Amino acid sequence: MRFRKWPLALAAVSTLLASADKKLPIEKTSNEFVEIAGTLLDKDEVVKDFGSDLGGNIVVVRVTVRPLSDKPVKIDYDDFFLLDCDNGQRSAPYEASQIAGSSVLVVTPTGARRGGMLGDPGGPIWGGIPGMGGPRRMPGNGGGVGNTAGETENDAKVESGSNSNSDAKPNPVLDSLKAKILPQKEVTDPITGLLYFQIEGKKIKPKNLELHYKSPSGRIAMRFRP
C-alpha cells in the first residue's frame, strides 16, 4: 500500500513544476476587460517608417488595445512598461518629443528594484538622434543592471531646450512619431498604434522582452516571438 502512493505524489510534484514553469502568452494577452496584442518592429521596419533607427536603443512596439466589455478603456502610458528579463531594465513609454524633439530628457536612477542587489546606474540620457534632439546615453557606470531576478527603474523628466518654437526647424521624424503613436484617450473600439521604449544593450533579444499592462481588472503581460 505504501508504494501505491508514489504515483500520486509524483503527479502532484509534476503539476507544481509545470505551474512554476508556465510562460506568459506570446504577442497577445487579455482579461475579462481588455485584450492587448503587440509585435516588435525590427530595425529595418523602424528605418523604413521613420527614416532613422531612432538612435539604436529605442524599441518600437505596435500595440492593439481591444475592449472586451461595454465599458470604455482609458489608454494611459503610465499603465504600460517594457521589461528586459535579461538584465532587469524596465522602461515606460516615451512621448514622441522625448525621442526626436527639441526638449532634453534627463533620466536619473531611483534605486527602485525588485529582488537582487542594486548595481551602478548608467549616465543620464540627453539629446539622441544626431541633429534631432532625441535620447542618447551619456557616459556613466553602466546601463541596465542586475539579472532576471531584479528590475531597475529610472525617473525621467523633460527640460526645455534652448531653441524656441520660432527657431525650430521642421522635423519629419518627430511628425511621424507623433502620427503613429498610440493615442492616450478612452476607446470603446479596437485601436492600434506604436509605443516607444528605451532599452540599453548591444543586442536586444525579443525573447527576453515582456510587455506589461495595468488594466482596471488587474495586470496582464505578454512576451514576443524570438
N, C-alpha and C positions, 0 to 999 in steps of 0.2 A: 504493500500500500504506500509506503514511503516514496518508492521510485515513481509511482504514477503521478505524483505532484510536480515532478520536474518539468514535463512539457508545459504545464500551465504557468509555472514560474518563468520559464524561458520565453513563453509567448508574451507575458506581461513586460519583461525586460525589453523584448524586441519592439513592443508598442511604444514604450517610453523613449527608446533610442530613435525610433522613426519620427516621433513627435518633436524631439530635440533637434533633429536634422532637417526639419521641414523648412523649405526655402520659400522666399517671397515669390508672388506671381510675377511673370515676365511681361512687361510692357502694357499691362492693364490690371487695374485693381478697383474694388468697389465695396461699398456697404449698402445698407438699405436707403441711403440718402443720395449718394452721388457715385458716379463712375469716373475714374481718371485713367486716361491712356497716354502713353508717352513714348517717343522714339528719339534717339540721339541723331543729330546731324553730324556726318563725318566732315573732315576738313575740306574735301572737295565741294561738298554741298554748301558749307559756310562761305567759302570763297566765291562760289557761283552766286549765292544770294546777296552777298554784301560787297563783293569786290575786294575783300580783305579777310585774313584769318583772325581778325579781331584781337591781335596781339599774341595768339597762340595758346593762351591759357584760359580762354572763355569757352565753356561747354554750353552748347545750344541744344535745348530740348524742345521738340514740338509736342505740345500738350493739348489734349482734348478733354474738356470738362463736360460731362453729361448728367444733368439732374435726373434722378430716378423717382422723384415724387412730385407732388403738386407745389411743393414749397420751392421758392427761388433759391439758388445757390449764389452766395456772395463770394466773388473771386477777390482774394487779397493776397499779395505777395508774401505777407508775413506768415501765411499758412503753409508755405512751401519751403522745403530745403533739400539740397542735394548732398548726399553723404558718400564720401570715398572710403569704403571699408578697408582699403589697403593701408591708409595712413591716418585715418581718423578725421580728415578735413571735412568740415561742414559749412556749406555756403548757402546763403539766402539769395533769391533772385535779385539781379541788378536792374535798375532803370536804364533805359537807353542812353540817357545823358551821362550816366556814370561810366559808360564804356567809350563813347565817342563824342562827348560834349565838351564844353569849354570849362566845366567845373572840375575841381580836383577831388578825387576820392581818397580819403585818409582812413586806413584800416589799422586799428590797434587791437592787440590781443586782450581778451577779457580775463583769461585764465580759467574760463569755464571749461569743464572737462568731465566726461563720464567714464570712469574706470581708468586704470593706468596712471602713469606719472606725467606731470606737466613738463613738457620739453621747452627748448628755446624757441621763441617766436621768430617769425620772419620779419623782414623790413617792411616799412609802410608801402602802400600802393599809391603811385602818383601817375598822372597822365596815362599813356598807354599806346594806342596806335600812333606811330610816328606822324606828327603833324595834325592829329585829330583829337588828342586830349583824353583818350580812354585809359583804363587802369594798367599800370606796369609795376612789377615788383622791384623795389629798390633793394640794395644790398642789406642783408640782415644776417641773423644767425641760423637761418633755415626756414623752409616753408612749413608745410603741414608736419605735425609731429605725432609720435605715438604709433600705435598699431591698431589692429582691428578691434581691440578691446576698449579703445578710448576715442574720444572725439574732442577736437579743439574748436573754439568759436572765436569769431572776430566781431568787434563793433565797428561799424562804418559810418562815417559822416561825410557830407559833401560840402566843400567850401568853394565859394565863387572864385572863378579865375580872374585874371587881370583884365581880360577883354570884355568890353561892354557889348551889349546887343548890337549897337550901331557899328561896331568894328568887326563883328563876327562874320566870317565868310560862309557861303553855302556849304553844307556838309552832307553829301549824298548818303554816306554810311549812317549817320545819325537819323536821317529821314527814313531810311529803310528799316533800321532797328525799331523806330517808333511805329512804323506802319505794320510791322509783323509781330510785335509783342502781344502776348496775351493780355487783353484789357482787364483792368480792375473794375468790376461792376457786378450787379446782380443779374443772373441769367435764369431763364426757365427752359431754354432750348440748348442743345449741344453747341459748344463754341470751341474753336481751335486757334491757337496762337503759339508764339515762341516764348520761352523763358531762358534767361541768360545767367549762368553761374560761373564763378571763378574757382577753378581747382588748380593748384600748383602741382607741377611734376613734369618730368621729361616725357613720359609716355603714360597717358591715362588710358586705362583699360575699361571698356564698357561693363564688363562682368563685375567690376568692383564698385560700381556706382548704384546707389539706391535713391529713388525719388520718394520723398515723404510728403504727405498732405494731411493737414489737420482739418477735418470736417466737423460740423456740429454734432455728428454722431460718433466721433472718435477718430483717432489717427489711423491712416492706411498707408501702405508703402508698396513699392514695386521695384523690380530690377530691370536691367536692359540685356538684350541678347549680346553674347560675346562677339 
